[in-house]
Amino acid sequence: MGLRDTYAYAIQTAKGKFQGNAEERDGKLYFKGSVATEAGKNEIWTAIKTIPTWQSDIIADIQVTGGPGARAAAPATKTYTVKAGDTLSLIAKEHLGSAAAYTKIFELNKDQLTDPDKIRPGQVLRLS
C-alpha cells in the first residue's frame, strides 16, 4: 500500500478546496498547492494528522490565498504534537531556535499546562 492509499482520507478531504496536488515520490507524500481559507488548510492538516507517522511521511506546502471567510490579517498558528521523550526545551530548540524559548511555549499553552515539566505525548501545543 502506497502513501496515497494511506492518506486517502486527507486527499479526499482536500478535494474541492485544495488547488494543487498530492504527489508521492522518494518515500514521501508531497502536498503542494493553495486553499482559500485558513479553515480549509486546518481541515486538511487535521486529516493528515490522523495517521500517526505523518511527520515522517508528509512534506506539505499549503498556502492560504484569501477569499470569502479567509483570515487575511491573522498570523498562522504553528502547532506541534508532543512525542514520547519530548521536553519543552527540546521542542523550543528545534522549532524556535533556542531552548530558552520553552517559556514562550509554556505561556502560549497555559490553558492546558500547569507545569513546564509535565507534557504528555499526543498533546498539541501552540508554538506561535
MOPAC internal coordinates of N, CA, C and O (Angstrom, degrees):
PM7 1SCF
backbone

  N    0.0000 0     0.00 0     0.00 0    0    0    0
  C    1.4504 1     0.00 0     0.00 0    1    0    0
  C    1.5383 1   108.11 1     0.00 0    2    1    0
  O    1.2310 1   120.73 1   -49.89 1    3    2    1
  N    1.3222 1   116.21 1   130.11 1    3    2    1
  C    1.4577 1   122.09 1  -179.80 1    5    3    2
  C    1.5165 1   112.04 1   -86.20 1    6    5    3
  O    1.2310 1   121.36 1    -7.06 1    7    6    5
  N    1.3133 1   115.01 1   172.94 1    7    6    5
  C    1.4637 1   120.27 1   179.94 1    9    7    6
  C    1.5250 1   112.09 1   -65.70 1   10    9    7
  O    1.2310 1   119.99 1   148.31 1   11   10    9
  N    1.3273 1   117.62 1   -31.69 1   11   10    9
  C    1.4721 1   119.35 1   177.01 1   13   11   10
  C    1.5249 1   109.90 1   -62.25 1   14   13   11
  O    1.2310 1   120.37 1   144.07 1   15   14   13
  N    1.3301 1   116.90 1   -35.93 1   15   14   13
  C    1.4642 1   120.46 1   177.06 1   17   15   14
  C    1.5294 1   110.59 1   -70.96 1   18   17   15
  O    1.2310 1   120.71 1   136.00 1   19   18   17
  N    1.3209 1   116.25 1   -44.00 1   19   18   17
  C    1.4658 1   120.87 1  -179.86 1   21   19   18
  C    1.5256 1   110.83 1   -59.57 1   22   21   19
  O    1.2310 1   120.66 1   140.34 1   23   22   21
  N    1.3320 1   116.35 1   -39.66 1   23   22   21
  C    1.4630 1   121.44 1  -176.46 1   25   23   22
  C    1.5313 1   112.17 1  -102.70 1   26   25   23
  O    1.2310 1   120.67 1  -152.01 1   27   26   25
  N    1.3310 1   116.32 1    27.99 1   27   26   25
  C    1.4694 1   120.63 1  -179.31 1   29   27   26
  C    1.5300 1   111.21 1   -58.38 1   30   29   27
  O    1.2310 1   119.97 1   142.89 1   31   30   29
  N    1.3357 1   117.66 1   -37.11 1   31   30   29
  C    1.4609 1   120.77 1   179.60 1   33   31   30
  C    1.5330 1   110.65 1   -63.59 1   34   33   31
  O    1.2310 1   120.34 1   136.39 1   35   34   33
  N    1.3329 1   116.96 1   -43.61 1   35   34   33
  C    1.4695 1   120.60 1   179.39 1   37   35   34
  C    1.5292 1   110.49 1   -66.01 1   38   37   35
  O    1.2310 1   120.52 1   139.07 1   39   38   37
  N    1.3178 1   116.60 1   -40.93 1   39   38   37
  C    1.4687 1   120.30 1   179.16 1   41   39   38
  C    1.5207 1   109.86 1   -64.32 1   42   41   39
  O    1.2310 1   120.28 1   137.89 1   43   42   41
  N    1.3196 1   117.06 1   -42.11 1   43   42   41
  C    1.4633 1   121.09 1   178.53 1   45   43   42
  C    1.5349 1   110.49 1   -65.23 1   46   45   43
  O    1.2310 1   120.21 1   139.98 1   47   46   45
  N    1.3312 1   117.20 1   -40.02 1   47   46   45
  C    1.4652 1   121.57 1   178.25 1   49   47   46
  C    1.5274 1   110.36 1   -61.44 1   50   49   47
  O    1.2310 1   120.53 1   143.55 1   51   50   49
  N    1.3279 1   116.60 1   -36.45 1   51   50   49
  C    1.4722 1   121.34 1  -177.65 1   53   51   50
  C    1.5258 1   112.56 1   -72.66 1   54   53   51
  O    1.2310 1   119.86 1   155.36 1   55   54   53
  N    1.3233 1   117.86 1   -24.64 1   55   54   53
  C    1.4708 1   120.45 1  -177.05 1   57   55   54
  C    1.5188 1   111.21 1   -58.62 1   58   57   55
  O    1.2310 1   121.45 1   -46.64 1   59   58   57
  N    1.3289 1   114.84 1   133.36 1   59   58   57
  C    1.4529 1   120.81 1   177.97 1   61   59   58
  C    1.5218 1   114.22 1    89.52 1   62   61   59
  O    1.2310 1   120.13 1   163.17 1   63   62   61
  N    1.3433 1   117.37 1   -16.83 1   63   62   61
  C    1.4679 1   119.13 1   179.65 1   65   63   62
  C    1.5218 1   112.31 1  -125.08 1   66   65   63
  O    1.2310 1   120.08 1   163.16 1   67   66   65
  N    1.3184 1   117.44 1   -16.84 1   67   66   65
  C    1.4581 1   123.25 1  -175.64 1   69   67   66
  C    1.5239 1   109.14 1  -105.73 1   70   69   67
  O    1.2310 1   120.80 1   -59.31 1   71   70   69
  N    1.3249 1   116.07 1   120.69 1   71   70   69
  C    1.4632 1   121.85 1   175.90 1   73   71   70
  C    1.5244 1   107.09 1   -99.96 1   74   73   71
  O    1.2310 1   120.50 1   -82.01 1   75   74   73
  N    1.3185 1   116.65 1    97.99 1   75   74   73
  C    1.4528 1   121.18 1  -177.31 1   77   75   74
  C    1.5107 1   108.99 1   164.90 1   78   77   75
  O    1.2310 1   121.02 1    28.58 1   79   78   77
  N    1.3358 1   115.66 1  -151.42 1   79   78   77
  C    1.4570 1   117.99 1   179.83 1   81   79   78
  C    1.5208 1   111.41 1  -147.48 1   82   81   79
  O    1.2310 1   121.89 1   -14.18 1   83   82   81
  N    1.3196 1   113.99 1   165.82 1   83   82   81
  C    1.4551 1   122.95 1   173.71 1   85   83   82
  C    1.5223 1   105.54 1  -120.78 1   86   85   83
  O    1.2310 1   121.16 1   -72.77 1   87   86   85
  N    1.3225 1   115.39 1   107.23 1   87   86   85
  C    1.4561 1   121.08 1  -173.24 1   89   87   86
  C    1.5250 1   109.66 1  -116.35 1   90   89   87
  O    1.2310 1   120.96 1   -49.19 1   91   90   89
  N    1.3326 1   115.76 1   130.81 1   91   90   89
  C    1.4488 1   120.88 1   178.57 1   93   91   90
  C    1.5301 1   109.18 1   -93.71 1   94   93   91
  O    1.2310 1   121.09 1   -55.70 1   95   94   93
  N    1.3409 1   115.53 1   124.30 1   95   94   93
  C    1.4600 1   120.00 1   175.46 1   97   95   94
  C    1.5279 1   109.28 1  -158.93 1   98   97   95
  O    1.2310 1   120.98 1   -31.75 1   99   98   97
  N    1.3102 1   115.73 1   148.25 1   99   98   97
  C    1.4650 1   122.52 1   178.17 1  101   99   98
  C    1.5285 1   112.91 1    53.89 1  102  101   99
  O    1.2310 1   120.12 1  -144.97 1  103  102  101
  N    1.3310 1   117.38 1    35.03 1  103  102  101
  C    1.4566 1   120.97 1   178.15 1  105  103  102
  C    1.5153 1   115.26 1    74.39 1  106  105  103
  O    1.2310 1   120.28 1  -166.77 1  107  106  105
  N    1.3290 1   117.07 1    13.23 1  107  106  105
  C    1.4662 1   122.16 1   178.70 1  109  107  106
  C    1.5243 1   108.83 1  -128.79 1  110  109  107
  O    1.2310 1   121.00 1   -21.52 1  111  110  109
  N    1.3269 1   115.70 1   158.48 1  111  110  109
  C    1.4559 1   121.40 1   173.20 1  113  111  110
  C    1.5279 1   106.89 1  -109.89 1  114  113  111
  O    1.2310 1   121.05 1   -61.91 1  115  114  113
  N    1.3282 1   115.60 1   118.09 1  115  114  113
  C    1.4572 1   122.30 1  -176.86 1  117  115  114
  C    1.5269 1   109.53 1   -99.05 1  118  117  115
  O    1.2310 1   120.60 1   -62.84 1  119  118  117
  N    1.3355 1   116.46 1   117.16 1  119  118  117
  C    1.4610 1   122.26 1   171.68 1  121  119  118
  C    1.5243 1   105.82 1   -98.26 1  122  121  119
  O    1.2310 1   119.73 1   -62.28 1  123  122  121
  N    1.3096 1   118.12 1   117.72 1  123  122  121
  C    1.4684 1   120.81 1   178.55 1  125  123  122
  C    1.5160 1   108.07 1  -135.91 1  126  125  123
  O    1.2310 1   120.94 1   -56.46 1  127  126  125
  N    1.3337 1   115.80 1   123.54 1  127  126  125
  C    1.4521 1   119.99 1   178.76 1  129  127  126
  C    1.5107 1   111.17 1   163.23 1  130  129  127
  O    1.2310 1   121.32 1    22.52 1  131  130  129
  N    1.3235 1   115.09 1  -157.48 1  131  130  129
  C    1.4631 1   119.61 1  -175.95 1  133  131  130
  C    1.5263 1   110.81 1  -140.71 1  134  133  131
  O    1.2310 1   122.04 1   -20.11 1  135  134  133
  N    1.3232 1   113.70 1   159.89 1  135  134  133
  C    1.4609 1   122.95 1   174.69 1  137  135  134
  C    1.5214 1   107.18 1  -132.19 1  138  137  135
  O    1.2310 1   120.55 1   -18.63 1  139  138  137
  N    1.3186 1   116.56 1   161.37 1  139  138  137
  C    1.4614 1   120.39 1  -177.68 1  141  139  138
  C    1.5183 1   112.94 1   -77.48 1  142  141  139
  O    1.2310 1   120.23 1   149.60 1  143  142  141
  N    1.3374 1   117.17 1   -30.40 1  143  142  141
  C    1.4661 1   119.02 1  -172.99 1  145  143  142
  C    1.5236 1   111.97 1  -132.44 1  146  145  143
  O    1.2310 1   121.40 1   -21.91 1  147  146  145
  N    1.3149 1   114.93 1   158.09 1  147  146  145
  C    1.4631 1   121.44 1   174.29 1  149  147  146
  C    1.5320 1   109.79 1   -62.78 1  150  149  147
  O    1.2310 1   120.56 1   143.81 1  151  150  149
  N    1.3262 1   116.53 1   -36.19 1  151  150  149
  C    1.4688 1   120.61 1   178.55 1  153  151  150
  C    1.5259 1   110.75 1   -62.07 1  154  153  151
  O    1.2310 1   120.19 1   139.79 1  155  154  153
  N    1.3175 1   117.24 1   -40.21 1  155  154  153
  C    1.4646 1   121.19 1   177.35 1  157  155  154
  C    1.5165 1   111.10 1   -63.42 1  158  157  155
  O    1.2310 1   120.67 1   137.18 1  159  158  157
  N    1.3127 1   116.33 1   -42.82 1  159  158  157
  C    1.4674 1   121.30 1   177.85 1  161  159  158
  C    1.5273 1   109.97 1   -61.82 1  162  161  159
  O    1.2310 1   120.56 1   134.24 1  163  162  161
  N    1.3256 1   116.53 1   -45.76 1  163  162  161
  C    1.4683 1   120.56 1  -179.95 1  165  163  162
  C    1.5152 1   112.16 1   -63.21 1  166  165  163
  O    1.2310 1   120.35 1   143.43 1  167  166  165
  N    1.3276 1   116.94 1   -36.57 1  167  166  165
  C    1.4646 1   121.03 1   178.61 1  169  167  166
  C    1.5311 1   110.45 1   -63.27 1  170  169  167
  O    1.2310 1   120.47 1   138.11 1  171  170  169
  N    1.3170 1   116.70 1   -41.89 1  171  170  169
  C    1.4713 1   120.76 1   178.33 1  173  171  170
  C    1.5267 1   110.12 1   -65.78 1  174  173  171
  O    1.2310 1   120.30 1   134.75 1  175  174  173
  N    1.3321 1   117.04 1   -45.25 1  175  174  173
  C    1.4624 1   120.18 1   179.08 1  177  175  174
  C    1.5238 1   111.54 1   -61.76 1  178  177  175
  O    1.2310 1   120.01 1   140.08 1  179  178  177
  N    1.3144 1   117.59 1   -39.92 1  179  178  177
  C    1.4640 1   120.63 1   177.87 1  181  179  178
  C    1.5208 1   110.39 1   -60.42 1  182  181  179
  O    1.2310 1   120.44 1   138.25 1  183  182  181
  N    1.3330 1   116.77 1   -41.75 1  183  182  181
  C    1.4649 1   121.09 1   178.46 1  185  183  182
  C    1.5309 1   111.06 1   -65.96 1  186  185  183
  O    1.2310 1   120.10 1   138.74 1  187  186  185
  N    1.3218 1   117.41 1   -41.26 1  187  186  185
  C    1.4696 1   121.31 1   178.26 1  189  187  186
  C    1.5261 1   109.83 1   -60.48 1  190  189  187
  O    1.2310 1   120.63 1   136.83 1  191  190  189
  N    1.3335 1   116.41 1   -43.17 1  191  190  189
  C    1.4630 1   121.50 1  -174.31 1  193  191  190
  C    1.5257 1   113.98 1   -73.51 1  194  193  191
  O    1.2310 1   119.83 1  -179.82 1  195  194  193
  N    1.3317 1   117.93 1     0.18 1  195  194  193
  C    1.4695 1   119.27 1   174.92 1  197  195  194
  C    1.5337 1   111.19 1   -72.46 1  198  197  195
  O    1.2310 1   120.43 1   164.89 1  199  198  197
  N    1.3281 1   116.79 1   -15.11 1  199  198  197
  C    1.4667 1   121.44 1   178.59 1  201  199  198
  C    1.5337 1   107.45 1   -98.43 1  202  201  199
  O    1.2310 1   119.89 1   -59.47 1  203  202  201
  N    1.3403 1   117.81 1   120.53 1  203  202  201
  C    1.4673 1   120.33 1  -174.52 1  205  203  202
  C    1.5384 1   114.89 1   -58.08 1  206  205  203
  O    1.2310 1   119.81 1   152.56 1  207  206  205
  N    1.3176 1   117.97 1   -27.44 1  207  206  205
  C    1.4735 1   120.84 1  -177.36 1  209  207  206
  C    1.5190 1   112.88 1   -93.12 1  210  209  207
  O    1.2310 1   119.95 1  -164.70 1  211  210  209
  N    1.3338 1   117.69 1    15.30 1  211  210  209
  C    1.4699 1   120.38 1  -172.92 1  213  211  210
  C    1.5225 1   112.73 1   -55.71 1  214  213  211
  O    1.2310 1   119.86 1   145.55 1  215  214  213
  N    1.3271 1   117.86 1   -34.45 1  215  214  213
  C    1.4664 1   119.42 1  -175.66 1  217  215  214
  C    1.5268 1   112.30 1   -65.38 1  218  217  215
  O    1.2310 1   120.05 1   150.98 1  219  218  217
  N    1.3187 1   117.50 1   -29.02 1  219  218  217
  C    1.4641 1   119.62 1   178.53 1  221  219  218
  C    1.5274 1   112.15 1   -95.45 1  222  221  219
  O    1.2310 1   119.94 1   169.08 1  223  222  221
  N    1.3327 1   117.72 1   -10.92 1  223  222  221
  C    1.4661 1   121.60 1  -176.52 1  225  223  222
  C    1.5236 1   114.24 1   -99.57 1  226  225  223
  O    1.2310 1   119.63 1   151.69 1  227  226  225
  N    1.3189 1   118.31 1   -28.31 1  227  226  225
  C    1.4674 1   122.30 1  -165.89 1  229  227  226
  C    1.5256 1   112.29 1  -111.48 1  230  229  227
  O    1.2310 1   121.12 1   -44.39 1  231  230  229
  N    1.3185 1   115.47 1   135.61 1  231  230  229
  C    1.4612 1   123.63 1   166.64 1  233  231  230
  C    1.5250 1   104.02 1  -120.61 1  234  233  231
  O    1.2310 1   119.91 1   -62.49 1  235  234  233
  N    1.3221 1   117.77 1   117.51 1  235  234  233
  C    1.4690 1   119.51 1  -174.82 1  237  235  234
  C    1.5184 1   111.73 1  -128.66 1  238  237  235
  O    1.2310 1   121.96 1   -43.31 1  239  238  237
  N    1.3171 1   113.86 1   136.69 1  239  238  237
  C    1.4621 1   122.67 1   173.40 1  241  239  238
  C    1.5283 1   105.20 1  -131.38 1  242  241  239
  O    1.2310 1   121.11 1   -89.79 1  243  242  241
  N    1.3339 1   115.47 1    90.21 1  243  242  241
  C    1.4637 1   121.55 1  -177.04 1  245  243  242
  C    1.5234 1   107.34 1  -113.50 1  246  245  243
  O    1.2310 1   120.83 1   -69.64 1  247  246  245
  N    1.3127 1   116.03 1   110.36 1  247  246  245
  C    1.4651 1   122.29 1  -177.57 1  249  247  246
  C    1.5300 1   110.41 1   -96.11 1  250  249  247
  O    1.2310 1   120.39 1   -34.50 1  251  250  249
  N    1.3237 1   116.86 1   145.50 1  251  250  249
  C    1.4641 1   122.13 1   174.57 1  253  251  250
  C    1.5254 1   106.96 1   -97.66 1  254  253  251
  O    1.2310 1   120.78 1   -58.36 1  255  254  253
  N    1.3288 1   116.11 1   121.64 1  255  254  253
  C    1.4644 1   120.50 1  -175.65 1  257  255  254
  C    1.5126 1   113.55 1   -94.98 1  258  257  255
  O    1.2310 1   119.94 1   167.16 1  259  258  257
  N    1.3038 1   117.73 1   -12.84 1  259  258  257
  C    1.4616 1   120.68 1  -177.51 1  261  259  258
  C    1.5115 1   109.61 1    99.33 1  262  261  259
  O    1.2310 1   121.22 1     6.15 1  263  262  261
  N    1.3001 1   115.28 1  -173.85 1  263  262  261
  C    1.4592 1   119.92 1  -177.57 1  265  263  262
  C    1.5107 1   109.55 1   121.93 1  266  265  263
  O    1.2310 1   120.35 1     6.54 1  267  266  265
  N    1.3264 1   116.93 1  -173.46 1  267  266  265
  C    1.4657 1   120.41 1  -178.38 1  269  267  266
  C    1.5288 1   111.51 1   -57.04 1  270  269  267
  O    1.2310 1   121.18 1   -53.85 1  271  270  269
  N    1.2987 1   115.35 1   126.15 1  271  270  269
  C    1.4624 1   120.84 1   177.29 1  273  271  270
  C    1.5196 1   114.03 1    83.43 1  274  273  271
  O    1.2310 1   119.47 1   179.26 1  275  274  273
  N    1.3151 1   118.61 1    -0.74 1  275  274  273
  C    1.4645 1   120.09 1   179.57 1  277  275  274
  C    1.5224 1   109.83 1   -72.90 1  278  277  275
  O    1.2310 1   121.20 1   -33.73 1  279  278  277
  N    1.3105 1   115.30 1   146.27 1  279  278  277
  C    1.4588 1   119.89 1   175.55 1  281  279  278
  C    1.5159 1   106.93 1   -96.83 1  282  281  279
  O    1.2310 1   120.48 1   -96.13 1  283  282  281
  N    1.2938 1   116.69 1    83.87 1  283  282  281
  C    1.4593 1   121.63 1  -172.25 1  285  283  282
  C    1.5201 1   113.33 1   -64.15 1  286  285  283
  O    1.2310 1   119.27 1   136.65 1  287  286  285
  N    1.3223 1   118.99 1   -43.35 1  287  286  285
  C    1.4474 1   120.73 1  -173.15 1  289  287  286
  C    1.5258 1   113.49 1   -90.22 1  290  289  287
  O    1.2310 1   119.81 1   164.90 1  291  290  289
  N    1.3204 1   117.98 1   -15.10 1  291  290  289
  C    1.4562 1   120.42 1  -176.34 1  293  291  290
  C    1.5251 1   110.65 1   -78.47 1  294  293  291
  O    1.2310 1   120.23 1   -47.90 1  295  294  293
  N    1.3322 1   117.17 1   132.10 1  295  294  293
  C    1.4509 1   119.13 1   177.16 1  297  295  294
  C    1.5287 1   110.19 1   -70.58 1  298  297  295
  O    1.2310 1   120.61 1   -31.21 1  299  298  297
  N    1.3184 1   116.44 1   148.79 1  299  298  297
  C    1.4606 1   121.08 1   179.36 1  301  299  298
  C    1.5230 1   109.19 1   -69.03 1  302  301  299
  O    1.2310 1   120.52 1   -40.25 1  303  302  301
  N    1.3099 1   116.61 1   139.75 1  303  302  301
  C    1.4455 1   121.61 1   176.60 1  305  303  302
  C    1.5168 1   108.15 1   -89.21 1  306  305  303
  O    1.2310 1   120.54 1   -53.99 1  307  306  305
  N    1.3148 1   116.58 1   126.01 1  307  306  305
  C    1.4513 1   121.99 1   178.35 1  309  307  306
  C    1.5222 1   107.18 1   -95.69 1  310  309  307
  O    1.2310 1   120.23 1   -46.19 1  311  310  309
  N    1.3387 1   117.17 1   133.81 1  311  310  309
  C    1.4532 1   121.16 1  -179.60 1  313  311  310
  C    1.5222 1   110.41 1  -125.86 1  314  313  311
  O    1.2310 1   121.39 1   -14.05 1  315  314  313
  N    1.3174 1   114.94 1   165.95 1  315  314  313
  C    1.4601 1   122.21 1   178.19 1  317  315  314
  C    1.5150 1   108.15 1  -145.15 1  318  317  315
  O    1.2310 1   120.45 1   -45.16 1  319  318  317
  N    1.3322 1   116.74 1   134.84 1  319  318  317
  C    1.4610 1   121.75 1   177.04 1  321  319  318
  C    1.5226 1   108.27 1   -95.75 1  322  321  319
  O    1.2310 1   120.53 1   -58.37 1  323  322  321
  N    1.3212 1   116.59 1   121.63 1  323  322  321
  C    1.4573 1   123.37 1  -176.18 1  325  323  322
  C    1.5297 1   110.24 1   -65.58 1  326  325  323
  O    1.2310 1   121.50 1   -44.84 1  327  326  325
  N    1.3396 1   114.73 1   135.16 1  327  326  325
  C    1.4614 1   122.02 1   175.41 1  329  327  326
  C    1.5278 1   108.62 1  -111.57 1  330  329  327
  O    1.2310 1   120.78 1   -18.21 1  331  330  329
  N    1.3273 1   116.11 1   161.79 1  331  330  329
  C    1.4610 1   121.01 1   177.65 1  333  331  330
  C    1.5273 1   109.26 1   -56.28 1  334  333  331
  O    1.2310 1   120.34 1   -45.39 1  335  334  333
  N    1.3264 1   116.96 1   134.61 1  335  334  333
  C    1.4586 1   122.08 1   178.58 1  337  335  334
  C    1.5204 1   114.17 1    91.59 1  338  337  335
  O    1.2310 1   120.00 1   169.66 1  339  338  337
  N    1.3204 1   117.60 1   -10.34 1  339  338  337
  C    1.4619 1   120.96 1   179.61 1  341  339  338
  C    1.5282 1   111.27 1   -70.36 1  342  341  339
  O    1.2310 1   121.49 1   -29.22 1  343  342  341
  N    1.3179 1   114.76 1   150.78 1  343  342  341
  C    1.4643 1   122.73 1   168.65 1  345  343  342
  C    1.5215 1   106.26 1  -130.89 1  346  345  343
  O    1.2310 1   120.49 1   -19.31 1  347  346  345
  N    1.3184 1   116.66 1   160.69 1  347  346  345
  C    1.4645 1   118.67 1   177.76 1  349  347  346
  C    1.5290 1   110.72 1   -60.92 1  350  349  347
  O    1.2310 1   120.16 1   144.20 1  351  350  349
  N    1.3248 1   117.30 1   -35.80 1  351  350  349
  C    1.4661 1   120.22 1   179.17 1  353  351  350
  C    1.5258 1   111.69 1   -64.09 1  354  353  351
  O    1.2310 1   120.53 1   136.22 1  355  354  353
  N    1.3290 1   116.59 1   -43.78 1  355  354  353
  C    1.4693 1   119.72 1   178.95 1  357  355  354
  C    1.5242 1   111.26 1   -64.38 1  358  357  355
  O    1.2310 1   120.93 1   137.60 1  359  358  357
  N    1.3175 1   115.83 1   -42.40 1  359  358  357
  C    1.4707 1   120.48 1   178.87 1  361  359  358
  C    1.5268 1   109.61 1   -63.06 1  362  361  359
  O    1.2310 1   120.43 1   135.60 1  363  362  361
  N    1.3300 1   116.78 1   -44.40 1  363  362  361
  C    1.4659 1   121.31 1  -179.45 1  365  363  362
  C    1.5265 1   110.85 1   -62.63 1  366  365  363
  O    1.2310 1   120.39 1   136.10 1  367  366  365
  N    1.3281 1   116.85 1   -43.90 1  367  366  365
  C    1.4686 1   119.91 1  -179.24 1  369  367  366
  C    1.5234 1   110.45 1   -63.48 1  370  369  367
  O    1.2310 1   120.31 1   136.14 1  371  370  369
  N    1.3368 1   117.01 1   -43.86 1  371  370  369
  C    1.4694 1   121.23 1  -177.17 1  373  371  370
  C    1.5273 1   112.69 1   -70.06 1  374  373  371
  O    1.2310 1   120.37 1   139.75 1  375  374  373
  N    1.3300 1   116.90 1   -40.25 1  375  374  373
  C    1.4653 1   119.65 1  -171.67 1  377  375  374
  C    1.5274 1   114.74 1  -104.99 1  378  377  375
  O    1.2310 1   120.10 1   158.85 1  379  378  377
  N    1.3286 1   117.41 1   -21.15 1  379  378  377
  C    1.4573 1   120.19 1  -178.43 1  381  379  378
  C    1.5291 1   112.57 1  -117.92 1  382  381  379
  O    1.2310 1   120.49 1   175.39 1  383  382  381
  N    1.3464 1   116.67 1    -4.61 1  383  382  381
  C    1.4494 1   120.63 1   174.43 1  385  383  382
  C    1.5135 1   116.45 1    89.58 1  386  385  383
  O    1.2310 1   119.76 1   174.12 1  387  386  385
  N    1.3279 1   118.07 1    -5.88 1  387  386  385
  C    1.4618 1   120.96 1  -179.15 1  389  387  386
  C    1.5214 1   110.13 1  -150.39 1  390  389  387
  O    1.2310 1   120.65 1   -50.57 1  391  390  389
  N    1.3344 1   116.36 1   129.43 1  391  390  389
  C    1.4639 1   120.40 1   178.21 1  393  391  390
  C    1.5225 1   111.16 1   -60.75 1  394  393  391
  O    1.2310 1   120.61 1   149.47 1  395  394  393
  N    1.3366 1   116.44 1   -30.53 1  395  394  393
  C    1.4670 1   120.87 1  -179.45 1  397  395  394
  C    1.5288 1   112.25 1   -66.13 1  398  397  395
  O    1.2310 1   120.05 1   163.42 1  399  398  397
  N    1.3183 1   117.50 1   -16.58 1  399  398  397
  C    1.4645 1   121.04 1   179.90 1  401  399  398
  C    1.5328 1   111.94 1   -74.85 1  402  401  399
  O    1.2310 1   120.23 1  -176.57 1  403  402  401
  N    1.3470 1   117.17 1     3.43 1  403  402  401
  C    1.4692 1   119.23 1   177.74 1  405  403  402
  C    1.5220 1   110.69 1   -58.72 1  406  405  403
  O    1.2310 1   120.11 1   150.64 1  407  406  405
  N    1.3395 1   117.39 1   -29.36 1  407  406  405
  C    1.4655 1   119.75 1  -179.67 1  409  407  406
  C    1.5302 1   110.98 1   -65.44 1  410  409  407
  O    1.2310 1   120.43 1   145.36 1  411  410  409
  N    1.3408 1   116.79 1   -34.64 1  411  410  409
  C    1.4681 1   120.37 1   177.08 1  413  411  410
  C    1.5295 1   109.85 1   -63.21 1  414  413  411
  O    1.2310 1   120.80 1   134.78 1  415  414  413
  N    1.3470 1   116.07 1   -45.22 1  415  414  413
  C    1.4705 1   120.11 1   179.66 1  417  415  414
  C    1.5290 1   109.32 1   -62.09 1  418  417  415
  O    1.2310 1   120.47 1   136.43 1  419  418  417
  N    1.3305 1   116.72 1   -43.57 1  419  418  417
  C    1.4617 1   120.47 1   179.45 1  421  419  418
  C    1.5243 1   110.98 1   -59.85 1  422  421  419
  O    1.2310 1   120.28 1   133.69 1  423  422  421
  N    1.3220 1   117.08 1   -46.31 1  423  422  421
  C    1.4711 1   121.34 1  -179.59 1  425  423  422
  C    1.5319 1   111.77 1   -62.11 1  426  425  423
  O    1.2310 1   120.74 1   139.91 1  427  426  425
  N    1.3395 1   116.18 1   -40.09 1  427  426  425
  C    1.4674 1   120.25 1  -179.19 1  429  427  426
  C    1.5293 1   112.50 1   -68.81 1  430  429  427
  O    1.2310 1   120.64 1   161.48 1  431  430  429
  N    1.3320 1   116.38 1   -18.52 1  431  430  429
  C    1.4643 1   120.36 1  -173.82 1  433  431  430
  C    1.5223 1   113.32 1  -120.92 1  434  433  431
  O    1.2310 1   120.61 1  -155.21 1  435  434  433
  N    1.3338 1   116.45 1    24.79 1  435  434  433
  C    1.4659 1   119.73 1  -179.77 1  437  435  434
  C    1.5258 1   112.65 1   -61.47 1  438  437  435
  O    1.2310 1   120.26 1   160.93 1  439  438  437
  N    1.3417 1   117.10 1   -19.07 1  439  438  437
  C    1.4602 1   119.90 1   177.62 1  441  439  438
  C    1.5309 1   111.81 1   -68.13 1  442  441  439
  O    1.2310 1   120.21 1   159.23 1  443  442  441
  N    1.3521 1   117.20 1   -20.77 1  443  442  441
  C    1.4566 1   119.69 1  -179.64 1  445  443  442
  C    1.5296 1   113.74 1  -126.23 1  446  445  443
  O    1.2310 1   120.09 1   172.81 1  447  446  445
  N    1.3291 1   117.44 1    -7.19 1  447  446  445
  C    1.4641 1   121.12 1   179.18 1  449  447  446
  C    1.5235 1   109.98 1  -118.65 1  450  449  447
  O    1.2310 1   121.05 1   -43.70 1  451  450  449
  N    1.3237 1   115.59 1   136.30 1  451  450  449
  C    1.4636 1   120.29 1   175.09 1  453  451  450
  C    1.5227 1   111.11 1  -111.09 1  454  453  451
  O    1.2310 1   120.85 1   165.79 1  455  454  453
  N    1.3302 1   115.99 1   -14.21 1  455  454  453
  C    1.4611 1   121.60 1  -178.01 1  457  455  454
  C    1.5275 1   107.40 1  -147.85 1  458  457  455
  O    1.2310 1   119.20 1   -50.53 1  459  458  457
  N    1.3331 1   119.14 1   129.47 1  459  458  457
  C    1.4622 1   120.58 1  -178.33 1  461  459  458
  C    1.5284 1   113.38 1   -64.45 1  462  461  459
  O    1.2310 1   119.91 1   164.26 1  463  462  461
  N    1.3296 1   117.78 1   -15.74 1  463  462  461
  C    1.4607 1   120.94 1   179.35 1  465  463  462
  C    1.5286 1   112.73 1   -93.39 1  466  465  463
  O    1.2310 1   120.20 1  -177.53 1  467  466  465
  N    1.3272 1   117.22 1     2.47 1  467  466  465
  C    1.4596 1   119.75 1  -176.75 1  469  467  466
  C    1.5275 1   110.46 1  -121.69 1  470  469  467
  O    1.2310 1   121.59 1   -99.45 1  471  470  469
  N    1.3426 1   114.57 1    80.55 1  471  470  469
  C    1.4621 1   120.12 1   173.45 1  473  471  470
  C    1.5238 1   107.06 1  -114.50 1  474  473  471
  O    1.2310 1   120.58 1   -24.44 1  475  474  473
  N    1.3310 1   116.50 1   155.56 1  475  474  473
  C    1.4616 1   121.45 1  -176.17 1  477  475  474
  C    1.5247 1   110.40 1  -125.57 1  478  477  475
  O    1.2310 1   120.41 1   -36.39 1  479  478  477
  N    1.3298 1   116.82 1   143.61 1  479  478  477
  C    1.4598 1   119.51 1   174.51 1  481  479  478
  C    1.5389 1   110.04 1   -55.29 1  482  481  479
  O    1.2310 1   121.45 1   -42.27 1  483  482  481
  N    1.3224 1   114.82 1   137.73 1  483  482  481
  C    1.4538 1   120.50 1  -179.37 1  485  483  482
  C    1.5210 1   113.85 1    98.98 1  486  485  483
  O    1.2310 1   119.96 1   159.83 1  487  486  485
  N    1.3377 1   117.69 1   -20.17 1  487  486  485
  C    1.4588 1   119.96 1   177.91 1  489  487  486
  C    1.5330 1   108.77 1   -65.89 1  490  489  487
  O    1.2310 1   120.83 1   -40.39 1  491  490  489
  N    1.3110 1   116.01 1   139.61 1  491  490  489
  C    1.4702 1   121.46 1   175.80 1  493  491  490
  C    1.5231 1   107.10 1  -104.19 1  494  493  491
  O    1.2310 1   121.41 1   -67.16 1  495  494  493
  N    1.3297 1   114.91 1   112.84 1  495  494  493
  C    1.4662 1   120.96 1  -176.19 1  497  495  494
  C    1.5182 1   111.01 1  -104.17 1  498  497  495
  O    1.2310 1   120.58 1   -39.72 1  499  498  497
  N    1.3181 1   116.49 1   140.28 1  499  498  497
  C    1.4650 1   121.55 1   173.59 1  501  499  498
  C    1.5241 1   108.28 1   -78.03 1  502  501  499
  O    1.2310 1   120.66 1   -45.33 1  503  502  501
  N    1.3266 1   116.34 1   134.67 1  503  502  501
  C    1.4572 1   121.71 1   178.17 1  505  503  502
  C    1.5123 1   111.63 1  -107.49 1  506  505  503
  O    1.2310 1   120.36 1   161.79 1  507  506  505
  N    1.3281 1   116.93 1   -18.21 1  507  506  505
  C    1.4669 1   121.29 1   178.33 1  509  507  506
  C    1.5068 1   109.60 1  -150.15 1  510  509  507
  O    1.2310 1   120.10 1   180.00 1  511  510  509

